[in-house]
Amino acid sequence: MNKMLLEIKNAVPRASEFQFKTPINWSLKEREQWAFIGPNGAGKTILSHIITGKIPLKEGKIDYHFRNDKPIYQQIKIAAFQDIYSLADYKSMYYQQRWNNSEAETPLVEELLEKEGNKEEIEKLISLFGVEDLLTKNLISLSSGELRKFLIIRMLISEPRILILDNPYIGLDEKSRELLNELLGKLSKEGNTQIILLLSDPNQIPVWCENVLPIYQKNLQQDTSDLFPSPILKSDIFPDIESQSQSYQYVLEMHKIQVKYQGRIILKDLSWNVKSGEKWALLGPNGAGKSTLLSLIYADNPQGYANEFSLFGKKRGSGESIWEIKKRIGYVSSEIHLYCTTNQSCLQIVGSGLFDSIGLFRKCNEEQLQIAKHWMKIFQIEHLMNQSFLQISFGEQRLVILARAFVKNPDLLILDEPLHGLDKGNKELVLHLIENYCNQKNKTLIYVTHYENEIPSSVSQRLYLNRRNE
């Protein structure tokens, strides 16, 4: 019989916002692997922080039955997208810096991993993941999927007794998901590291994970029947305004685009034309250059001025300001999400979309506030208006970032993995809102995903990018 490794007994967090409906009782035995499954904001992350001791208790206790005397923070590790904030080298970076030559001043992945110790273990994990090319890249240049791989490898190097992975599969292409799943399956069989997955999508529960803990509305559930209620999908959401007269046929015209950093070619001889009203899927594996391409369009990448392309009928570099470009574009990406670190309310974050800033640095007037509130209601997050963006769950943050992109009903909507971290109900809601957006006249969509079943039905054209070393 497997020995007990961890026991939570009648736990009640000290802070009221972290408290569950009833005291928490849960245990973990040796060689058990668990999936905590539930919709966004259910309490999965809270429970994981209770396990690590990050959230203090006012009642109850946690018994750790580890066989050595290492401190808890060394034996239990959490790998989440937000953990990138903990890297000192990342704290001093800013959003546009990723696309500037100053990336040369940021550390290499290899340097950061070597700080974690055991070179032999690093090489083993790098080989298992098949990501040898990451070692010589700057941290700030990593794509969303590459960042997740880096975080997981970084955690595994220390050989934790318990590894908690928060939505580990999102942002990874199909091949990377298969590799990660295979690696985690091997770890689970070896028994040296036990895995707890925090998942919003029950379809992502792997076959090697035999224990499932449903969580819903801060309550541990016995079944999953009410975990993913289908949301009320709204249809009359876009203002009935007359479309602006357009003097352009193409939203985007690119001719033989080339982008390189420190001799590394990211994009080469790429030509792409997108007509007004077209709906495109932008596809390709991690590291293929999708985010770099989008950074050119959104005027964040200075190499845009060294290339030949036009946006909304105007040639780049013909006198328009960055803000004139951005005001017609709604943009969701992991980069925007990652750099949204200001301690502001969710309403302020949504309102910042009207000014194309990451965080609100100008005060919204009353009309603008009503528009922001309207979109929060549409995304069914009005209850988050006054909450700090940094204190809500990843899935809830994603909905806030999406509302920020939709808030001005832009001419061009760029959605880079918009369904990251969303539960089934919220995925349905967001896809429905995207379809409603696409049904408007002269609205153009560029949609990025690694999941074929997440591509909106209105998408009729595709551009596939390959990695330069493939």
MIVEX-228589 format. One record per residue (C-alpha): x, z, y. Coordinates in steps of 0.05 Angstrom, whole numbers, padded with zeros to 5 digits, always signed. Layout:
% residues N
XZY...
END
This chain:
% residues 470
+00000+00000+00000+00026-00019+00069+00047+00038+00113+00016+00052+00181+00057+00024+00239+00013+00040+00299-00051+00079+00311-00095+00082+00373-00141+00142+00370-00200+00152+00418-00161+00121+00475-00190+00121+00545-00147+00091+00601-00136+00133+00663-00158+00078+00712-00232+00062+00709-00221-00014+00715-00185-00013+00648-00235+00029+00610-00274+00000+00551-00347+00017+00539-00326+00065+00484-00260+00099+00467-00213+00051+00432-00195+00061+00359-00150+00010+00325-00092+00011+00277-00037-00036+00253-00005-00032+00185+00061-00062+00163+00059-00136+00146-00009-00145+00181-00017-00202+00231-00075-00199+00281-00112-00244+00329-00149-00212+00387-00203-00263+00402-00253-00264+00460-00274-00300+00524-00238-00295+00590-00239-00226+00620-00261-00194+00554-00205-00142+00553-00153-00173+00507-00095-00166+00556-00117-00094+00573-00114-00075+00500-00045-00106+00492-00020-00066+00551-00049-00002+00521-00011-00017+00457+00055-00022+00496+00040+00040+00536+00039+00002+00602-00031+00028+00616-00031+00105+00616-00087+00144+00580-00128+00201+00605-00156+00215+00536-00135+00200+00465-00066+00180+00441-00023+00126+00409+00019+00143+00348+00079+00098+00335+00107+00102+00264+00170+00061+00275+00229+00073+00229+00282+00077+00283+00290+00113+00349+00291+00052+00395+00246+00060+00457+00177+00029+00452+00191-00025+00504+00246-00052+00459+00204-00052+00396+00140-00083+00425+00146-00147+00466+00093-00187+00502+00104-00260+00518+00055-00287+00570+00058-00342+00621+00058-00290+00677+00122-00260+00648+00162-00313+00684+00150-00270+00747+00194-00216+00715+00256-00260+00719+00295-00240+00780+00319-00312+00788+00247-00336+00792+00223-00285+00843+00264-00316+00899+00239-00387+00885+00184-00423+00921+00135-00476+00898+00167-00539+00928+00236-00517+00907+00226-00544+00837+00225-00615+00864+00284-00607+00912+00358-00615+00898+00367-00540+00909+00349-00533+00835+00424-00537+00823+00429-00466+00850+00383-00438+00797+00407-00413+00729+00411-00454+00666+00367-00436+00606+00430-00425+00565+00456-00374+00615+00392-00335+00615+00386-00333+00539+00458-00311+00531+00440-00249+00572+00392-00229+00517+00449-00223+00466+00463-00250+00396+00488-00321+00403+00476-00336+00329+00403-00316+00335+00396-00359+00398+00423-00420+00362+00378-00408+00302+00315-00403+00345+00335-00463+00388+00344-00504+00324+00278-00480+00294+00241-00501+00357+00280-00566+00363+00293-00554+00437+00368-00561+00442+00359-00603+00505+00330-00543+00542+00397-00506+00542+00428-00549+00597+00366-00550+00641+00355-00508+00703+00301-00455+00695+00262-00482+00754+00260-00553+00725+00224-00534+00661+00154-00560+00650+00096-00514+00634+00104-00525+00560+00179-00517+00562+00171-00451+00601+00127-00424+00546+00178-00443+00492+00232-00409+00533+00192-00345+00541+00176-00341+00466+00249-00354+00446+00272-00303+00496+00227-00250+00466+00245-00267+00394+00320-00260+00407+00313-00185+00412+00279-00183+00344+00220-00139+00365+00180-00100+00313+00115-00124+00344+00109-00189+00383+00046-00200+00425+00035-00273+00445-00017-00287+00500-00047-00357+00489+00019-00384+00461-00007-00453+00443-00032-00475+00511+00013-00523+00549+00047-00547+00485+00041-00617+00458+00017-00627+00386+00086-00629+00355+00107-00566+00392+00044-00530+00370+00058-00547+00298+00130-00524+00304+00110-00458+00337+00056-00446+00285+00106-00460+00229+00157-00413+00260+00106-00357+00270+00082-00366+00198+00154-00357+00173+00162-00294+00216+00097-00266+00188+00121-00276+00116+00189-00244+00129+00155-00181+00153+00209-00160+00202+00166-00178+00262+00091-00170+00264+00050-00216+00308-00011-00203+00351-00042-00265+00382-00087-00262+00444-00133-00322+00439-00192-00350+00478-00206-00406+00428-00225-00385+00357-00202-00454+00332-00131-00433+00347-00130-00376+00297-00075-00397+00247-00084-00394+00171-00029-00342+00164-00066-00293+00210-00115-00256+00165-00140-00202+00213-00185-00217+00272-00208-00168+00325-00266-00196+00368-00268-00167+00439-00326-00179+00486-00341-00147+00554-00289-00092+00541-00318-00073+00474-00290-00081+00404-00339-00124+00365-00358-00127+00291-00376-00201+00293-00366-00262+00337-00438-00285+00344-00443-00268+00418-00371-00279+00438-00377-00348+00468-00444-00356+00502-00456-00425+00529-00458-00421+00605-00515-00447+00647-00488-00514+00669-00506-00533+00740-00516-00605+00762-00533-00604+00836-00466-00580+00860-00437-00632+00904-00461-00639+00975-00504-00701+00988-00460-00732+01041-00447-00804+01057-00381-00828+01030-00328-00842+01081-00314-00915+01094-00253-00937+01056-00201-00987+01078-00163-00986+01013-00174-01014+00943-00120-00974+00909-00113-00898+00912-00044-00904+00882+00006-00961+00877+00075-00948+00846+00129-00999+00834+00190-00985+00790+00193-00911+00806+00257-00874+00788+00270-00799+00791+00334-00764+00768+00367-00696+00776+00441-00685+00768+00448-00750+00729+00389-00735+00684+00337-00791+00688+00266-00764+00687+00227-00827+00706+00254-00898+00705+00222-00965+00725+00152-00936+00724+00098-00979+00755+00027-00954+00759-00034-00975+00799-00097-00933+00804-00158-00963+00837-00208-00922+00877-00260-00894+00829-00218-00901+00766-00211-00843+00717-00144-00838+00682-00113-00794+00628-00038-00781+00637-00009-00766+00569+00058-00751+00536+00100-00696+00503+00131-00636+00539+00188-00658+00584+00165-00730+00590+00160-00726+00666+00084-00718+00676+00091-00660+00724+00147-00696+00761+00103-00757+00769+00046-00715+00797+00093-00680+00845+00109-00748+00875+00036-00763+00886+00022-00695+00917+00081-00702+00965+00118-00642+00938+00177-00682+00912+00224-00710+00966+00246-00766+00919+00179-00797+00935+00209-00824+00999+00264-00859+00961+00214-00898+00919+00164-00953+00932+00093-00930+00928+00030-00924+00969-00026-00873+00970-00096-00887+00997-00070-00954+01023-00012-00925+01062+00060-00934+01043+00096-00868+01032+00142-00853+01091+00102-00894+01141+00091-00835+01187+00038-00793+01152+00051-00718+01144+00050-00681+01078-00014-00646+01100-00049-00712+01115-00034-00732+01043-00056-00666+01012-00122-00661+01049-00152-00716+01006-00126-00689+00940-00150-00631+00897-00095-00608+00851-00091-00560+00792-00025-00548+00755+00013-00493+00721+00063-00496+00778+00010-00479+00830-00016-00424+00784+00054-00396+00772+00072-00393+00846+00006-00362+00867+00037-00293+00874+00008-00267+00939-00033-00204+00931-00097-00234+00959-00170-00233+00939-00197-00288+00894-00241-00310+00952-00179-00319+00996-00145-00360+00941-00205-00406+00934-00210-00412+01010-00136-00432+01014-00155-00498+00981-00187-00519+01046-00118-00514+01079-00076-00537+01019-00035-00474+01018-00020-00429+00959-00053-00367+00985-00091-00360+01050-00049-00357+01113-00103-00380+01161-00169-00345+01170-00230-00381+01144-00288-00388+01192-00358-00368+01168-00375-00438+01145-00311-00444+01105-00323-00376+01074-00392-00398+01052-00363-00461+01021-00312-00420+00982-00366-00371+00959-00410-00430+00938-00355-00457+00893-00341-00389+00863-00414-00384+00845-00412-00453+00813-00352-00433+00771-00390-00368+00754-00335-00324+00783-00372-00296+00844-00362-00226+00815-00287-00235+00827-00292-00250+00902-00261-00184+00925-00215-00172+00867-00140-00184+00873-00119-00250+00841-00059-00216+00810-00102-00163+00774-00150-00209+00736-00138-00243+00669-00102-00309+00660-00167-00346+00643-00202-00318+00704-00143-00338+00747-00149-00408+00720-00222-00412+00742-00202-00389+00811-00148-00442+00815-00199-00495+00793-00249-00473+00846-00193-00478+00897-00183-00552+00878-00256-00570+00879-00272-00532+00944-00263-00593+00989-00293-00645+00942-00230-00688+00947-00224-00763+00940-00171-00755+00886-00174-00699+00836-00110-00685+00796-00120-00637+00738-00057-00619+00699-00080-00581+00636-00141-00553+00673-00170-00519+00611-00109-00475+00598-00130-00407+00574-00205-00418+00580-00254-00396+00527-00303-00444+00495-00359-00430+00545-00315-00439+00606-00285-00502+00577-00355-00530+00572-00371-00509+00643-00307-00539+00672-00315-00605+00634-00386-00610+00659-00364-00599+00731-00310-00652+00723-00362-00701+00697-00406-00687+00756-00348-00699+00803-00333-00765+00768-00405-00788+00776-00396-00791+00851-00380-00857+00884-00306-00872+00898-00280-00808+00866-00215-00817+00828-00189-00773+00771-00120-00763+00740-00126-00717+00680-00068-00688+00639-00076-00655+00571-00044-00648+00503-00112-00643+00469-00150-00708+00454-00217-00671+00449-00209-00644+00520-00207-00712+00555-00272-00721+00595-00318-00776+00571-00314-00810+00640-00239-00824+00629-00232-00898+00611-00157-00912+00623-00092-00880+00599-00019-00878+00618+00029-00851+00565+00098-00826+00583+00154-00819+00532+00214-00773+00540+00275-00810+00565+00315-00791+00502+00262-00818+00455
END
